[in-house]
Amino acid sequence: MKWVEFKEIFLSRFDMLETCAETILKMLTGKPQEGECLATYASRIFTILMSRWGNLGKEEMVVSLILAHMGQIEPRLQRSIFSEEVTSRCKMQRELMAFSYRKRSYQETTKTIASTTQDNKRPRLSSVSTKCYACGKIGHKSFECFSRSHDKQQTTLTSGRSNTAVATRASLICYKCGVEGHVASRCSKTWPVASSSAQPADTPSVVKRVDVCGMKPVTGIITQFGEQFSFCFDSGADCSLIKESVSRRLVGTLQHTIVTLTGVGKSSVLCDSQILSSVALSGHDVQILFHIIPDDYLNNDILIGRDLLALGLSVHISSDKLTIVEKPSLVNICNVGNAVADFQNVDTDMPDDLKPRLIELLSCFKESFVEGTPTSRVKTGELEINLIDPNKIVQRRPYHLSPEERMIVRNKCSELLSAGVIRSSKSPFSSPILLVKKRDGTDRMCVDYRELNSNTVPDRYPLPLIGDQVQRLSGARFYTCLDMASGFYQVPINVESNSIEKTAFITPDAHYEFTAMPFGLRNAPSVYQRAINTALGDLAHSYVIVYMDDLVIPANNVEQGLERLRVVLKTLSDAGFSFNIKKCAFLKKKVQFLGYEISEGEIRPNPRKIIALTSSPPPQTITQLRQFLGLASYFRQFVNNFSLKMAPLYRLLANNNSKITWTTEYETIRQDIISLLTSSPVLMLFDPELPIELHTDASSEGYGAILFQRAGTKLHPVEYYSKRTTHTESRYHSYELETLAVVNSVKHFRHYLYGRTFTVVTDCNSLKASRTKVDLTPRVHRWWAFLQAFDFDIQYREGRRMAHVDFFSRNHLPQVNNTAVSDTPSLGRENYVVEKRINLAELSSNWLQAEQRRDPEYNEIITKLESDDLDVESCRIYELRSNVLYRRIQRNNRNIWLPIVPRAFRWSIINHIHESILHLGWDKTLEKAYQHYWFPNMSKYVRKFVENCITCRVAKSRSGKQQIELHPIPKANIPWHTIHIDATGKLSGKNDQKEYVFVLVDAFTKYVLLRHSTRINTDSVISALKASISLFGTPVRVIADQGRCFANKDFKDFCASHNIHLHLIATGSCRANGQVERIMSTLKNMLTVIETSPNRSWQDALDDVQLSINSTIHRVTKASPLELLIGRVARPLNLLTVDDHEVEVDVEEIRDQANRLLKNNACLDKARFDQSRAKLSSFSVGDYVLTENHERNQTKLDSKYKGPYEVIEVLDGDRYHLKSLNCNRVYKYARDRLRPLPQSYVPTELDPCLSDDNDGKIFVQNFFCSK
């Protein structure tokens, strides 16, 4: 064998990786190499440590540092440092204890050897020394040896061996287990260590003691599935133990919790595995948590500790006999004030043998369970009432009450006074009270806070979505419901904000105010939700489902349910919350939550709410119909195509009359819905582990979807979704409707589908092909851009196999006919008639005749005209000409007959006329329409059509009064506090060189500073600003426009670093920087005059221009800028004067005068500006707008507006932050530069056709081509 081969084999078998502690020790004892500087040495050490410690945890690094330090103190400890990696605190402690034990044994052995090796002869024992024949040590006898039991298996020392040999063997001690006779490499015992996956390394383990308390332990037998195991009962042990080999034969649930067991052997044992198992013990079925330890530590298979007593059992021990009986029934009560909570009769579905564990758990938190009104207050929130108008005080007289009602109110107030919820008041506020009947017939006292609520600043803290909270209960078998005791009364009211006095209420007998949050306040739900979410912390987002004072804890088994209940009770009790034991339910298999019935992963409507539907009479008024629809809509997710089935009833809401005619058709729909809801419909709670299918279908009337999950071979519905189409959507092509159904269904179920793979099942084969199609319409492009964020496949299925989502695609809704002939159709029918957008040039010559026959209303009139059944009055205004229905109208003082246009064709007719006259105004479009057609309310229809014509909005400039107001910028009467800055346009310089002038104007003194520059960039702007700073100091505020040199990041950073507030005006709003714009006009005129002089250039005269402006009296301030700035009347250099007398100026006086004049002038300017403007209508966040295209960016024939943009922020001064639809770029615009985007053209999602540089023409051609 060659050396290279031997070396490779040798190192692969015996080479050890360098430990972290060894690396540190080498670093501490090392030094730089010859000629190596400190920087290079430090870099090399840094590289070594980073490569070695790249993936090290915090605990491992700390342990390595400590071991390296110990290695310097005790060199013999370096054996442990170099032998193996020590990565945890527990292992370090064990290593150090073993080393201390070896060191002590080594010192004793050394003394023995020194005393027995005085010569080379056989040593003799001293008469005073005693020797242990069990371990061979000097100093004690064998019956006193503490390690005798460990040495029974070793061979007894022979007399022929010398004491030296005995001492040598005794010095061999395992530094892992501390037992003599072998070394660590031959140790047969396994030491469990902390697992990083089970618990964080820095988490301390639970310490439990298992000392045997008796000389002769009591033993017995436990069984599981017929197999027997011996056990030993130890009343002194905190927990139960089991041998590792026996645990493999036991059936149960494995857990991984780090527990330090003391009292086992000579030292502590680290246990990281447990098994929860059900066993039979003396005829009782119990569930015990056994801690798994190595076999060497137990003589019996199992050791049972006193944790058995916590299971509701009593253990009787007599000599060696063990008897186990059930504890006698005890009633656990807790007293809080006068309230008593009985835990014996709690509502639970737990087995009787496990119920004592629940009672024991609840007893630990007995102070938190109360009956009646709680007296404690929570620590995680308080109510603060902020008024919109602080000067508006609620002062109402009490409502009239009967003597019996007044007695009830006095008793209620007395109860609240004793609980500390209210107190007597002297507040100026007084809201009245009234009594409201509860479900059980008793009275509830309520305060009428309507007037106070209308003046309260709203708290926008969100309440959880009910649907999301219910779906979080999936996968559980047991549910615990906790009900807060008078939940709102547990929240205190902020004292410092004077909120208590605002809650004051008045009764016929007294005046009180709340010290705890009452019911009925506007912000009470948000405040309570914030308080309980803060108390729960991360629990509110893990396994606790909370909606205000309703709280549910799901669990998969009893053990998990009890542990979660303990954590929640501890958390909420520490925060000060109290519970109503009568309304709490623990570990139930079926619960009622937020109007739904939840049981074992299924969701059903609450039977009590279904009874409200079945017991209600047929609606007779619009109000009753709304109530029925509202209650039925609460369960719409249980009914497939709910909105389509209920469409005829929704149409009745458009009736202007308060009463409705309830026909048999409506009653049939009502009974069908009630039947569907009362037949126990079942929806499966969403399980993220199961496959997902989304079935969709669409028609011109509406579209629907069903979210399925496949469990095995069966499909289970999770939720239904349906929606009626709008007027615009109803005119879409069938392929577009199918795509729209998928898009909106995915949006609706986004919380289920995002980030997961699912399958879309549809009966539209074109939808599957369009996924890879290139030439799509812009509308479909937008939809597919949205769908790209989801991972799904499309599966085609024939229509006959999609009946579950295709009901209304194949069966159209019956039309509600109105037998009365009316000139103006009902609003309900107008809202739901499908308008068709078609090309009139492609229609046949008799299209109008055919469409009038299809319209039910006009078909009825035609039928009556043909049969002479029409009344005389109607015969005067209707007439048939060539089988076409005409209507007589009076126009321009003459009677004319015009054909009637059915509803379905009105949009196409007006669009055709509007385009044929090249988008003239609405009045000309209306006149042209009256020359050929008529339909009811045509004037309003045409005006609304033209106002919403996107081509007119984009291509035409604004006319008439603008919606704009002047907002003067507040100015401080301090020179150079606020400055305005701008740059001139390109000025002709020498040899046609581009030259510019930066103009800086002080907002108060009107002092002008001019700065010449050959470039307009950030550096030149900063240079000009620094020039002003060198003269007058750093300004507080700088106002500039949106020019690139001012909006540049470098200029913004410069201002921010010097605490200068940079205010960039809205795009195109020159009036916001009017100070400098006015000087620009004067400056250009002066420079033009100078340029006409043959012997002087404007560049040389720039300083003279500045002095001339600053020494001239300003029109508003009545003083020159230099007078206000330096208090001196200055004159130009070449100005000839007669008298050189210096004029004295009182600076404070002229500054006060200037300040007063500036404020008066600002008010006059605003009044003059606003009086000629239109009434302002503002935009809100989420609105879509068009922006005016600046003149410099367009030609005469370019579109005047571009867009669309979304409003993302409303600023003061009628300004808005707008965001482009396909990027994150934000613009600032004033109201007068914006136009609202017609609602029918609002984009639903991102349009790939649009970009930041698009102008109005591209917008019209690409984005709205399909409109």
Secondary structure, DSSP 8 states (H G I E B T S, - for coil): --HHHHHHHHHHHH-----HHHHHHHHHH----TT--HHHHHHHHHHHHHHHHTT--HHHHHHHHHHHHHHHH-GGGHHHHHHS---SHHHHHHHHHHHHHHHHHHHHHHHHHHHH-SSSS-----TT--B-TTT--BSS-GGG-TTGGGSTTS----TTS-HHHHHHHHT-B-TTT--BTS-GGG---------TTTS-TTS--EEEE----SSS-EEEEEEETTEEEEEEE-TT-SSEEEEHHHHTTS-SEEE---EEEESSTTS-EEE--EEEEEEEETTEEEEEEEEEE-GGG-SSSEEE-GGGGGGTEEEEEETTEEEEEE------EEEETTEEEESTT-EE-S-TTTHHHHHHHHHTTGGGEESSS-----SS--B---BSSTT---B-------HHHHHHHHHHHHHHHHTTSEEE---S-BEEEEEEE-TTS-EEEEE--HHHHHTB---------HHHHHHTTTT-SEEEEEEBTTGGGGSBB-TTTTHHHHT-EE-SS-EEEESB--TT-TTHHHHHHHHHHHHHGGGGGTT-EEETTEEEEEESSHHHHHHHHHHHHHHHHHHT--EEGGG-EEEESEEEETTEEEETTEEEE-HHHHHHHHTS----BHHHHHHHHHHHHTTGGGSTTHHHHTHHHHHHTT-SSSB----HHHHHHHHHHHHHHHS---EE---TTS-EEEEEEE-SSEEEEEEEEEETTEEEEEEEEEEE--TTGGGS-HHHHHHHHHHHHHHHTHHHHTTSEEEEEES-HHHHHTTS-SS--HHHHHHHHHHTTSEEEEEE--GGG-TTT-HHHHS--------S--SS--HHHHHHS------GGGS-TTHHHHHHHHSHHHHHHHHHHHTT-S-HHHHTTEEEETTEEEEEEEETTEEEEEEB--GGGHHHHHHHHHHHTTS--HHHHHHHHHTT-B-TTHHHHHHHHHHT-HHHHHHS---SS-----------SSTTSEEEEEE---EE-GGG-EEEEEEEEETTT--EEEEEES--SHHHHHHHHHHHHHHH---SEEEE-S-HHHHSHHHHHHHHHTT-EEEE--BT-GGGGHHHHHHHHHHHHHHHHHHTSTT--TTTTHHHHHHHHHTS--TTTSS-HHHHHHS-----TT---S--------HHHHHHHHHHHHHHHHHHHHHHHHTTS-------TT-EEEEE--GGG--TTS-SEEEEEEEEEEETTTEEEEEETTS--EEEEEGGGEEE--GGG--SS--TT--TT--HHHIIIIISTT-
